[in-house]
Each structure stands twice: as C-alpha cells, then as structure tokens.
C-alpha cells in the first residue's frame, strides 16, 4: 500500500548512485507494487523537464 498520494508534495532524499537533485517533488503517479514488494512512485520537480522514479524510503513529508 502506498503511503503518499498523487499530487502530494514530498521531499526527495536523492539516490547515492545517481546525481539526483534533492528537494521538493510532487507525486505524479503510483507505480503498481509487484512481487518484490517495493513501493515506488513517479515524482516531478518543477525545475526539471522529466520525472524520476523513487522508492518510498527515499521520500519524506516536509523538509526534515
């Protein structure tokens, strides 16, 4: 089950292996949960022209 909903603003922690910008993103899509049980989202930052994929553990509400 997804913790966040479409349209919600979240703080993205970033991914160590990628040069992903940390900061505020909007949830744009909930990715269906598959057998590996990873909870995944499509997120979008207003300053970027593309969406990112993020796992739930990488997201927080607020700035802290």
C-alpha positions as CSV (number, residue, x, y, z in Angstrom):
1,X,0.0,0.0,0.0
2,X,1.3,3.5,-0.9
3,X,1.8,6.0,1.9
4,X,1.7,9.1,-0.3
5,X,-0.9,10.1,-2.9
6,X,-0.9,11.7,-6.3
7,X,-0.5,15.4,-6.1
8,X,1.2,15.3,-2.7
9,X,4.4,17.3,-2.2
10,X,7.3,15.3,-0.7
11,X,11.0,15.8,0.0
12,X,13.2,13.5,-2.1
13,X,16.3,12.3,-0.3
14,X,18.1,11.5,-3.6
15,X,19.9,8.4,-4.6
16,X,23.6,7.9,-3.8
17,X,24.4,6.2,-7.1
18,X,22.8,9.0,-9.2
19,X,23.3,12.7,-9.3
20,X,19.7,13.3,-8.4
21,X,18.7,16.7,-7.1
22,X,17.3,16.6,-3.5
23,X,14.4,18.8,-2.7
24,X,10.7,19.2,-3.1
25,X,8.9,17.0,-5.6
26,X,5.3,16.2,-6.5
27,X,3.9,12.7,-6.6
28,X,2.7,12.3,-10.2
29,X,2.0,8.5,-10.3
30,X,1.8,5.5,-8.1
31,X,3.7,2.6,-9.6
32,X,1.9,-0.8,-9.1
33,X,3.5,-2.9,-6.3
34,X,5.0,-6.1,-7.8
35,X,6.2,-9.3,-6.2
36,X,9.3,-7.7,-4.8
37,X,7.0,-5.5,-2.6
38,X,8.9,-2.3,-3.4
39,X,6.7,0.8,-3.1
40,X,7.6,3.0,-5.9
41,X,6.5,6.5,-7.1
42,X,6.9,8.7,-10.2
43,X,7.9,12.1,-8.9
44,X,8.5,15.5,-10.6
45,X,10.4,18.6,-9.6
46,X,9.2,21.9,-11.1
47,X,12.8,22.8,-12.1
48,X,13.3,19.6,-14.2
49,X,11.8,18.7,-17.5
50,X,11.4,15.0,-16.6
51,X,10.0,12.6,-14.0
52,X,12.0,10.5,-11.7
53,X,11.3,7.1,-10.1
54,X,11.7,7.0,-6.3
55,X,11.2,4.3,-3.7
56,X,9.1,5.2,-0.6
57,X,12.0,5.1,1.8
58,X,13.6,8.0,-0.2
59,X,10.7,10.3,0.4
60,X,9.6,12.3,3.4
61,X,6.9,14.9,4.1
62,X,8.0,18.4,5.0
63,X,11.7,19.4,4.8
64,X,13.1,17.3,7.7
